[in-house]
Amino acid sequence: MSQPAAPGVVPPVPVTPTTPPPDARPPQRHPEAPPPGTELGQHYPMCFACGDQQPYGLHLKVSAAEGVAVTAEFEVGPGHQGAPGLIHGGLLTLAFDEVIGALHWLMQIPAVTGRLETDFLKPVPLGRTVHISARCIGVHRRKLYHRAEGRLDGPDGELVARSAALFVQVELEHFTKHGRAQEVREVLDHPESYEALRAFEVNP
């Protein structure tokens, strides 16, 4: 039996690992996933990361890659600054969350973010393009484990950040319960729509 924390001492919070366990299985690309090079499109017009109706959004462009992997790019604009002339670190983390979330479309598994870690390695200046690559490295029951990295001005550019993430598979009803049910229901009623499947990369 654990002892209660001393007065004034904050007990440690258990950390959920982002490294897959030894018995995790390799990810499987869904047979109906789009071929490598296909742009996946936005999953919701008002999404700050990818939506085309967000004037100051990142407007990320995500494309399928080989295996269970995707790539994406966005340009660092004036509305993305934290310190003058540099991207806000939270927006770089947001970009990782969005791009990693797109991996689930290739597996056609609805999932939400459980834990996301970002290492900031180099400054990211205004006016530069951030290229992100992400891949799934393992699946264990409902848990999906991912890695991503960000580079400046292309896939071979300077490494500026990297990310590790754990996502958790959910039922589609998760989105009707916690999101705006009417909009989600419209997506569910048209499952043949390409955008419908992309819609469930959100993390309400």
C-alpha positions as a Markdown table, in Angstrom:
| # | Residue | x | y | z |
|---|---|---|---|---|
| 1 | Met | 0.0 | 0.0 | 0.0 |
| 2 | Ser | 1.5 | 3.3 | -1.0 |
| 3 | Gln | 2.0 | 6.1 | 1.5 |
| 4 | Pro | 0.2 | 9.4 | 1.1 |
| 5 | Ala | 2.3 | 12.3 | -0.1 |
| 6 | Ala | 3.7 | 14.6 | 2.6 |
| 7 | Pro | 1.9 | 18.0 | 2.9 |
| 8 | Gly | 3.0 | 20.4 | 0.2 |
| 9 | Val | 4.5 | 17.6 | -1.9 |
| 10 | Val | 2.9 | 17.0 | -5.3 |
| 11 | Pro | 2.8 | 13.2 | -6.0 |
| 12 | Pro | 4.4 | 12.1 | -9.3 |
| 13 | Val | 2.1 | 11.6 | -12.3 |
| 14 | Pro | 2.4 | 8.2 | -14.0 |
| 15 | Val | 3.9 | 8.6 | -17.4 |
| 16 | Thr | 2.4 | 6.6 | -20.3 |
| 17 | Pro | 5.3 | 5.3 | -22.5 |
| 18 | Thr | 5.5 | 6.2 | -26.2 |
| 19 | Thr | 7.8 | 3.2 | -26.9 |
| 20 | Pro | 6.0 | 0.0 | -28.0 |
| 21 | Pro | 6.3 | -3.1 | -25.8 |
| 22 | Pro | 8.3 | -6.1 | -27.0 |
| 23 | Asp | 5.2 | -8.0 | -28.1 |
| 24 | Ala | 3.9 | -5.2 | -30.3 |
| 25 | Arg | 3.1 | -6.1 | -33.9 |
| 26 | Pro | 4.1 | -4.3 | -37.0 |
| 27 | Pro | 1.4 | -1.9 | -38.4 |
| 28 | Gln | -0.6 | -3.0 | -41.4 |
| 29 | Arg | -1.5 | -0.7 | -44.3 |
| 30 | His | -5.2 | -1.1 | -45.2 |
| 31 | Pro | -5.7 | -2.7 | -48.7 |
| 32 | Glu | -7.9 | 0.3 | -49.7 |
| 33 | Ala | -5.4 | 3.0 | -48.5 |
| 34 | Pro | -4.5 | 5.5 | -51.2 |
| 35 | Pro | -1.2 | 4.9 | -53.1 |
| 36 | Pro | 2.0 | 6.6 | -52.1 |
| 37 | Gly | 2.1 | 10.2 | -53.4 |
| 38 | Thr | -1.7 | 10.8 | -52.9 |
| 39 | Glu | -2.5 | 14.0 | -51.1 |
| 40 | Leu | -4.9 | 13.1 | -48.3 |
| 41 | Gly | -6.7 | 16.5 | -48.2 |
| 42 | Gln | -8.1 | 18.3 | -45.1 |
| 43 | His | -10.1 | 16.4 | -42.6 |
| 44 | Tyr | -12.2 | 19.4 | -41.4 |
| 45 | Pro | -12.3 | 22.9 | -43.0 |
| 46 | Met | -12.1 | 24.6 | -39.6 |
| 47 | Cys | -9.1 | 22.5 | -38.4 |
| 48 | Phe | -6.3 | 24.9 | -37.4 |
| 49 | Ala | -3.7 | 22.5 | -38.7 |
| 50 | Cys | -5.1 | 21.6 | -42.1 |
| 51 | Gly | -8.4 | 23.4 | -42.7 |
| 52 | Asp | -8.6 | 25.9 | -45.6 |
| 53 | Gln | -11.1 | 28.1 | -43.7 |
| 54 | Gln | -8.6 | 29.0 | -41.0 |
| 55 | Pro | -7.0 | 32.3 | -42.1 |
| 56 | Tyr | -4.0 | 31.9 | -39.8 |
| 57 | Gly | -3.9 | 28.1 | -39.8 |
| 58 | Leu | -0.9 | 26.0 | -40.8 |
| 59 | His | -2.7 | 24.7 | -44.0 |
| 60 | Leu | -0.8 | 21.5 | -43.8 |
| 61 | Lys | -0.7 | 19.4 | -47.0 |
| 62 | Val | -0.4 | 15.7 | -46.0 |
| 63 | Ser | 0.4 | 12.9 | -48.5 |
| 64 | Ala | 0.6 | 9.1 | -48.3 |
| 65 | Ala | 4.1 | 7.6 | -48.4 |
| 66 | Glu | 5.3 | 4.0 | -48.6 |
| 67 | Gly | 4.2 | 1.6 | -45.9 |
| 68 | Val | 2.3 | 3.1 | -42.9 |
| 69 | Ala | 3.9 | 6.5 | -43.4 |
| 70 | Val | 3.0 | 10.0 | -44.5 |
| 71 | Thr | 4.7 | 13.3 | -45.3 |
| 72 | Ala | 3.6 | 16.9 | -45.0 |
| 73 | Glu | 4.7 | 20.5 | -45.5 |
| 74 | Phe | 3.6 | 23.9 | -44.3 |
| 75 | Glu | 5.2 | 27.4 | -44.5 |
| 76 | Val | 5.8 | 29.3 | -41.3 |
| 77 | Gly | 3.7 | 32.5 | -41.7 |
| 78 | Pro | 3.5 | 35.7 | -39.6 |
| 79 | Gly | 0.5 | 34.3 | -37.7 |
| 80 | His | 2.6 | 31.4 | -36.4 |
| 81 | Gln | 5.1 | 33.3 | -34.5 |
| 82 | Gly | 6.0 | 32.9 | -30.8 |
| 83 | Ala | 9.2 | 34.8 | -30.3 |
| 84 | Pro | 9.6 | 37.5 | -33.1 |
| 85 | Gly | 10.5 | 35.8 | -36.3 |
| 86 | Leu | 10.3 | 32.2 | -35.0 |
| 87 | Ile | 7.5 | 29.6 | -34.9 |
| 88 | His | 5.6 | 29.1 | -31.7 |
| 89 | Gly | 6.7 | 25.7 | -30.3 |
| 90 | Gly | 3.1 | 24.7 | -29.6 |
| 91 | Leu | 2.2 | 25.1 | -33.2 |
| 92 | Leu | 5.1 | 22.8 | -34.2 |
| 93 | Thr | 3.7 | 20.3 | -31.7 |
| 94 | Leu | 0.3 | 20.8 | -33.3 |
| 95 | Ala | 1.7 | 20.0 | -36.7 |
| 96 | Phe | 3.2 | 16.8 | -35.4 |
| 97 | Asp | -0.2 | 15.8 | -33.9 |
| 98 | Glu | -2.0 | 16.4 | -37.2 |
| 99 | Val | 0.5 | 14.6 | -39.4 |
| 100 | Ile | 0.8 | 11.6 | -37.1 |
| 101 | Gly | -3.0 | 11.5 | -36.9 |
| 102 | Ala | -3.1 | 11.0 | -40.7 |
| 103 | Leu | -1.3 | 7.7 | -40.3 |
| 104 | His | -4.6 | 6.2 | -39.1 |
| 105 | Trp | -6.2 | 6.9 | -42.4 |
| 106 | Leu | -3.7 | 4.5 | -44.0 |
| 107 | Met | -4.7 | 1.8 | -41.5 |
| 108 | Gln | -8.4 | 3.0 | -41.4 |
| 109 | Ile | -8.4 | 2.9 | -37.6 |
| 110 | Pro | -10.2 | 5.8 | -35.8 |
| 111 | Ala | -7.8 | 6.9 | -33.0 |
| 112 | Val | -7.1 | 9.8 | -30.7 |
| 113 | Thr | -4.0 | 11.2 | -29.1 |
| 114 | Gly | -3.0 | 9.6 | -25.8 |
| 115 | Arg | 0.5 | 11.1 | -25.4 |
| 116 | Leu | 2.6 | 13.3 | -27.6 |
| 117 | Glu | 6.2 | 14.3 | -27.0 |
| 118 | Thr | 8.2 | 16.9 | -28.9 |
| 119 | Asp | 11.9 | 17.5 | -28.9 |
| 120 | Phe | 12.8 | 21.0 | -30.2 |
| 121 | Leu | 16.3 | 20.8 | -31.7 |
| 122 | Lys | 16.8 | 24.0 | -33.7 |
| 123 | Pro | 15.0 | 27.4 | -34.2 |
| 124 | Val | 12.4 | 27.4 | -37.0 |
| 125 | Pro | 12.4 | 30.9 | -38.7 |
| 126 | Leu | 9.5 | 32.8 | -40.3 |
| 127 | Gly | 9.2 | 32.2 | -44.0 |
| 128 | Arg | 10.7 | 28.8 | -44.1 |
| 129 | Thr | 9.0 | 25.5 | -45.0 |
| 130 | Val | 8.8 | 22.7 | -42.5 |
| 131 | His | 8.8 | 19.2 | -44.0 |
| 132 | Ile | 7.4 | 16.5 | -41.7 |
| 133 | Ser | 7.6 | 12.8 | -42.1 |
| 134 | Ala | 5.8 | 10.4 | -39.8 |
| 135 | Arg | 5.5 | 6.6 | -39.5 |
| 136 | Cys | 3.8 | 4.0 | -37.3 |
| 137 | Ile | 6.3 | 1.8 | -35.5 |
| 138 | Gly | 4.1 | -0.7 | -33.7 |
| 139 | Val | 0.6 | -1.7 | -32.6 |
| 140 | His | -0.3 | -3.3 | -29.3 |
| 141 | Arg | -4.0 | -4.0 | -28.7 |
| 142 | Arg | -5.7 | -0.6 | -28.9 |
| 143 | Lys | -2.4 | 1.4 | -28.7 |
| 144 | Leu | -0.6 | 2.7 | -31.8 |
| 145 | Tyr | 3.0 | 4.0 | -31.5 |
| 146 | His | 4.4 | 6.6 | -33.9 |
| 147 | Arg | 7.5 | 8.6 | -34.7 |
| 148 | Ala | 7.9 | 11.8 | -36.7 |
| 149 | Glu | 10.6 | 14.4 | -37.5 |
| 150 | Gly | 10.6 | 17.9 | -38.9 |
| 151 | Arg | 13.2 | 19.3 | -41.3 |
| 152 | Leu | 13.6 | 22.7 | -43.0 |
| 153 | Asp | 12.9 | 23.1 | -46.7 |
| 154 | Gly | 12.6 | 19.5 | -47.7 |
| 155 | Pro | 13.1 | 15.9 | -46.6 |
| 156 | Asp | 16.9 | 16.2 | -46.6 |
| 157 | Gly | 17.0 | 19.5 | -44.8 |
| 158 | Glu | 18.2 | 20.4 | -41.4 |
| 159 | Leu | 16.5 | 18.4 | -38.6 |
| 160 | Val | 14.7 | 20.9 | -36.3 |
| 161 | Ala | 12.3 | 18.8 | -34.3 |
| 162 | Arg | 11.2 | 15.2 | -33.6 |
| 163 | Ser | 8.2 | 13.6 | -32.0 |
| 164 | Ala | 7.1 | 10.4 | -30.4 |
| 165 | Ala | 3.4 | 9.6 | -29.9 |
| 166 | Leu | 1.0 | 7.1 | -28.5 |
| 167 | Phe | -2.5 | 7.1 | -30.0 |
| 168 | Val | -5.5 | 5.0 | -28.8 |
| 169 | Gln | -8.0 | 3.3 | -31.1 |
| 170 | Val | -11.6 | 4.3 | -30.4 |
| 171 | Glu | -15.1 | 3.5 | -31.7 |
| 172 | Leu | -16.6 | 6.0 | -34.1 |
| 173 | Glu | -19.2 | 6.8 | -31.5 |
| 174 | His | -16.5 | 8.5 | -29.5 |
| 175 | Phe | -16.7 | 11.4 | -32.0 |
| 176 | Thr | -20.5 | 11.7 | -31.9 |
| 177 | Lys | -20.4 | 11.7 | -28.1 |
| 178 | His | -17.6 | 14.2 | -27.6 |
| 179 | Gly | -17.7 | 16.2 | -30.8 |
| 180 | Arg | -20.5 | 18.1 | -32.6 |
| 181 | Ala | -22.8 | 15.1 | -33.2 |
| 182 | Gln | -24.8 | 16.5 | -36.1 |
| 183 | Glu | -21.6 | 17.2 | -38.2 |
| 184 | Val | -20.1 | 13.9 | -37.3 |
| 185 | Arg | -23.4 | 12.1 | -38.1 |
| 186 | Glu | -23.4 | 13.6 | -41.6 |
| 187 | Val | -20.0 | 12.0 | -42.1 |
| 188 | Leu | -21.1 | 8.7 | -40.8 |
| 189 | Asp | -24.1 | 8.8 | -43.2 |
| 190 | His | -21.8 | 9.1 | -46.2 |
| 191 | Pro | -19.1 | 6.5 | -45.5 |
| 192 | Glu | -18.2 | 6.3 | -49.2 |
| 193 | Ser | -16.8 | 9.8 | -49.1 |
| 194 | Tyr | -13.1 | 10.1 | -49.1 |
| 195 | Glu | -13.3 | 13.1 | -46.8 |
| 196 | Ala | -15.6 | 11.1 | -44.5 |
| 197 | Leu | -12.9 | 8.7 | -43.6 |
| 198 | Arg | -10.3 | 11.5 | -43.1 |
| 199 | Ala | -12.7 | 13.2 | -40.6 |
| 200 | Phe | -11.9 | 10.8 | -37.9 |
| 201 | Glu | -8.4 | 11.9 | -37.4 |
| 202 | Val | -9.6 | 14.7 | -35.1 |
| 203 | Asn | -8.9 | 14.6 | -31.4 |
| 204 | Pro | -11.9 | 16.0 | -29.6 |
